[in-house]
Amino acid sequence: MHNRRWLAIALAAGAALLVPFALTAGGETEPDRALAADGDLAADGTVSPSVSPTDDPPGTRSGSTAPPVTTSAAPIATAPSTTTTLPPPPTTTLPPEVGSDACRLKGEHQPAGTTSGVPGETLPGPGVVWDVRVEIEDGLSIDPGCFAAAVLEILSDQRGWGRNGDLSFRLADGDTYDFKLILGSPDLVDALCAPINTGGEYSCRNGDVVAINVDRWEFGTDSFGDDLTTYRQYLINHEIGHRLGHVHIPCPAAGEPAPVMMQQSKFTEPCLPNGWPLDSEL
């Protein structure tokens, strides 16, 4: 089992020794731009193959060409038998209350490395329709229907990418979709994002897969403080923004709302935290 951050800090620190970084105009660290020659920056500080709506228009592809990723859980050590009865060890991570907007259920996560899809129930809206297949890693203590509804609510919000009426999103559960959005454990997200280095901590867009780290979804990041609602809006809009063809941009001016394509999981200063695309990003 992972501790609250799934040893994310240790993994991210180890990964940093392998990837050269340069300071961008926005003040955040990113990999050497030479690595991005064939792609856009899809995860916070990582590189992804470039995909734009014109490269792969919605409704024209059939399913993912990548095989499903399965990771093997480490064997669980069994304590030797003893005549002493000990209380269970305290948990290091207190989950949100059942029914919270994190869609958290009771019980600890027991990630299996495989995923299951959520049935599609939504109708398309106006404009170009992007079909989204939502999947949850098996063993996560997350309500699949609740999570899928939260994602579609963000994507369908009038403050989102489709607010000009030129595109909309539909939950799809078949083999035909424009991209998958997968909620997974840090280990599974790292596997789905490879060769992008998410270090057990970040989410990414890799081809037609948008992989969301469950730690980020549940607990947010220091740059947003206790405002998990705004952070989750940012997280979904940012990674799907990459699937729509958008790349990272810096803070335009101190005190202004941060662009949704700014790497706000790292920091928001000197801009203010923001979960929705700016007019200039549409």
Legacy VTK file of the C-alpha trace (Angstrom):
# vtk DataFile Version 3.0
C-alpha trace
ASCII
DATASET POLYDATA
POINTS 282 float
0.000 0.000 0.000
1.092 3.509 -0.665
1.253 6.204 1.947
-0.734 9.345 1.302
1.490 10.553 -1.457
2.451 7.021 -2.649
6.092 7.864 -2.039
5.596 10.444 -4.805
8.228 12.831 -3.486
10.928 10.146 -3.412
10.070 8.900 -6.873
9.913 12.402 -8.336
13.285 13.265 -6.798
14.850 10.141 -8.325
13.366 10.857 -11.701
14.760 14.401 -11.618
18.313 13.014 -11.688
17.631 11.517 -15.116
15.970 14.384 -16.990
17.794 17.675 -17.804
15.757 20.728 -16.915
15.852 24.367 -18.007
14.165 27.413 -16.466
11.281 28.656 -18.624
10.041 32.204 -19.056
7.270 31.467 -16.557
9.781 30.518 -13.870
8.948 26.802 -13.693
11.296 23.928 -14.405
10.734 21.889 -17.543
12.815 19.314 -19.458
15.303 20.319 -22.128
13.265 21.678 -25.040
15.205 19.388 -27.394
13.150 16.553 -25.960
9.974 18.273 -27.126
10.937 18.461 -30.800
8.277 15.906 -31.732
5.701 16.662 -29.087
3.975 19.028 -26.739
4.437 19.256 -22.988
1.636 17.138 -21.605
2.397 16.429 -17.978
3.737 18.958 -15.477
7.343 19.152 -16.610
7.150 16.252 -19.076
6.939 15.592 -22.810
4.161 13.961 -24.797
3.722 13.071 -28.476
1.926 15.891 -30.269
-1.732 15.363 -31.113
-4.127 18.035 -32.282
-7.783 17.953 -33.361
-6.654 18.239 -36.979
-4.173 15.360 -36.586
-6.789 13.061 -35.092
-10.264 14.595 -35.450
-12.996 13.352 -33.122
-15.232 10.572 -34.342
-12.730 9.241 -36.915
-10.746 6.741 -34.857
-11.824 3.440 -33.379
-10.496 2.644 -29.967
-7.006 2.816 -28.606
-4.178 1.110 -30.478
-2.180 0.659 -27.274
-2.654 -2.629 -25.378
-4.075 -2.397 -21.866
-1.435 -1.846 -19.219
-1.263 -4.297 -16.355
1.046 -3.814 -13.431
1.776 -6.459 -10.844
1.319 -5.539 -7.229
4.218 -6.317 -4.945
3.678 -9.390 -2.756
2.345 -8.600 0.682
4.642 -9.719 3.464
3.013 -11.998 6.011
3.916 -11.436 9.645
4.978 -14.524 11.607
2.336 -16.098 13.812
2.249 -14.870 17.371
0.151 -15.383 20.465
-0.049 -11.641 21.029
-3.003 -9.822 19.481
-2.007 -6.375 18.288
-4.327 -3.562 17.195
-4.308 -2.797 13.463
-1.708 -0.210 12.420
-3.035 3.330 12.073
-3.595 4.575 8.545
-1.316 7.362 7.408
-3.910 8.833 5.064
-7.390 9.830 6.148
-9.727 9.600 3.143
-12.375 12.235 2.512
-15.834 11.539 3.863
-17.977 9.118 1.911
-20.051 10.992 -0.652
-17.621 13.909 -0.884
-16.856 15.485 -4.230
-13.769 13.250 -4.446
-16.181 10.287 -4.948
-14.214 8.457 -2.246
-15.655 5.257 -0.810
-14.818 3.558 2.465
-11.784 1.318 2.621
-8.212 1.598 1.465
-7.134 1.578 -2.153
-5.960 -1.809 -3.391
-4.874 -0.986 -6.961
-4.867 -3.990 -9.296
-3.124 -2.471 -12.325
-6.126 -3.174 -14.577
-9.023 -0.878 -15.448
-12.766 -1.057 -16.035
-14.895 1.310 -18.100
-17.850 3.354 -16.897
-21.129 2.939 -18.847
-21.931 5.844 -21.150
-25.080 7.747 -20.344
-24.688 11.285 -21.688
-25.994 12.851 -24.899
-23.821 15.037 -27.119
-24.003 18.803 -26.959
-23.421 21.396 -29.688
-20.522 21.653 -32.095
-17.859 19.020 -32.657
-18.435 16.114 -30.274
-15.519 14.455 -28.500
-16.322 10.963 -27.213
-14.647 10.246 -23.864
-14.261 6.760 -22.432
-13.811 6.987 -18.644
-12.042 4.112 -16.883
-11.131 3.494 -13.219
-8.317 1.292 -12.009
-9.732 -1.836 -10.398
-9.287 -1.835 -6.639
-9.434 1.929 -6.143
-11.938 2.934 -3.488
-13.571 5.446 -5.842
-17.175 5.379 -7.043
-16.836 4.991 -10.851
-20.189 6.564 -11.718
-19.557 9.485 -9.388
-16.122 10.132 -10.884
-17.375 9.920 -14.481
-20.220 12.316 -13.659
-17.753 14.757 -12.066
-15.535 14.666 -15.166
-18.454 15.235 -17.550
-19.783 18.034 -15.342
-16.444 19.829 -15.618
-16.200 19.258 -19.375
-19.776 20.429 -19.962
-19.528 23.534 -17.776
-20.206 26.855 -19.521
-16.820 28.078 -18.280
-14.994 25.226 -20.025
-13.448 24.456 -23.404
-16.820 24.303 -25.162
-18.315 27.557 -23.893
-18.351 29.088 -27.387
-20.652 26.290 -28.559
-18.077 24.895 -30.965
-17.375 21.613 -29.166
-18.856 19.324 -26.536
-18.060 16.048 -24.806
-19.982 12.779 -24.520
-19.364 9.799 -22.234
-18.767 6.764 -24.458
-18.533 3.158 -23.289
-17.881 1.280 -26.520
-14.774 0.628 -28.601
-15.118 3.902 -30.509
-13.894 6.990 -28.692
-11.629 9.967 -29.204
-9.675 9.484 -26.009
-9.679 7.607 -22.721
-9.611 9.353 -19.368
-8.221 6.898 -16.814
-8.101 7.442 -13.052
-5.291 5.328 -11.664
-2.770 4.798 -8.908
0.648 6.462 -9.239
2.167 3.183 -10.508
-0.439 2.725 -13.222
-0.272 6.387 -14.274
3.514 6.125 -14.570
3.074 3.069 -16.831
0.385 4.714 -18.968
2.406 7.906 -19.366
5.769 6.309 -20.241
8.074 7.512 -21.713
6.735 10.689 -20.110
8.223 10.905 -16.622
5.380 11.459 -14.154
7.442 10.233 -11.198
4.494 8.812 -9.262
3.223 12.344 -8.716
1.858 13.940 -11.889
-0.904 13.273 -14.420
-0.440 13.371 -18.189
-1.858 13.188 -21.684
-0.074 10.542 -23.726
-1.529 10.055 -27.186
-5.236 9.284 -26.811
-4.906 8.527 -23.083
-5.457 11.128 -20.381
-4.130 9.568 -17.161
-5.179 11.163 -13.863
-3.212 10.374 -10.700
-5.671 9.451 -7.944
-3.464 11.174 -5.349
-3.868 14.460 -7.184
-7.612 13.970 -7.567
-8.072 13.224 -3.860
-5.634 15.593 -2.205
-4.816 18.369 -4.689
-1.581 20.295 -4.418
-0.046 22.929 -2.163
-0.450 25.651 -4.787
-4.266 25.448 -4.404
-4.303 25.027 -0.627
-7.642 23.649 0.585
-9.509 24.550 -2.623
-9.875 21.022 -4.006
-12.853 21.921 -6.192
-10.892 24.465 -8.228
-7.884 22.165 -8.387
-9.937 19.266 -9.799
-11.425 21.593 -12.393
-7.917 22.656 -13.349
-6.610 19.072 -13.416
-9.265 17.803 -15.829
-9.273 20.906 -18.046
-5.470 21.056 -18.191
-4.844 17.452 -19.245
-7.777 17.347 -21.677
-6.566 20.698 -23.002
-3.446 18.827 -24.133
-5.640 16.296 -25.959
-7.335 19.215 -27.714
-3.935 20.377 -28.947
-2.970 23.028 -26.382
0.530 23.380 -24.900
1.884 24.910 -21.707
1.919 28.690 -21.386
3.295 30.903 -18.612
1.587 33.359 -16.288
0.787 36.486 -18.343
0.896 39.033 -15.488
1.076 39.164 -11.709
-2.317 39.075 -10.003
-4.145 37.756 -13.090
-5.944 34.372 -13.198
-3.501 31.683 -14.259
-4.106 30.154 -17.700
-5.490 26.646 -17.377
-2.563 25.466 -19.518
-0.062 26.879 -17.024
1.583 24.179 -14.897
-0.416 25.065 -11.816
0.244 21.738 -10.101
3.745 23.101 -9.464
2.867 26.677 -8.540
0.529 29.494 -9.566
2.554 32.575 -8.578
2.576 35.298 -9.618
-0.850 34.441 -11.091
-3.894 33.331 -9.101
-5.197 29.717 -9.093
-7.745 29.103 -11.842
-9.562 26.024 -13.090
-10.969 27.244 -16.404
-9.474 28.187 -19.797
-9.067 31.901 -20.395
-10.648 33.535 -23.424
-7.172 33.800 -24.928
-6.773 30.000 -24.708
-9.903 29.069 -26.680
LINES 1 283
282 0 1 2 3 4 5 6 7 8 9 10 11 12 13 14 15 16 17 18 19 20 21 22 23 24 25 26 27 28 29 30 31 32 33 34 35 36 37 38 39 40 41 42 43 44 45 46 47 48 49 50 51 52 53 54 55 56 57 58 59 60 61 62 63 64 65 66 67 68 69 70 71 72 73 74 75 76 77 78 79 80 81 82 83 84 85 86 87 88 89 90 91 92 93 94 95 96 97 98 99 100 101 102 103 104 105 106 107 108 109 110 111 112 113 114 115 116 117 118 119 120 121 122 123 124 125 126 127 128 129 130 131 132 133 134 135 136 137 138 139 140 141 142 143 144 145 146 147 148 149 150 151 152 153 154 155 156 157 158 159 160 161 162 163 164 165 166 167 168 169 170 171 172 173 174 175 176 177 178 179 180 181 182 183 184 185 186 187 188 189 190 191 192 193 194 195 196 197 198 199 200 201 202 203 204 205 206 207 208 209 210 211 212 213 214 215 216 217 218 219 220 221 222 223 224 225 226 227 228 229 230 231 232 233 234 235 236 237 238 239 240 241 242 243 244 245 246 247 248 249 250 251 252 253 254 255 256 257 258 259 260 261 262 263 264 265 266 267 268 269 270 271 272 273 274 275 276 277 278 279 280 281
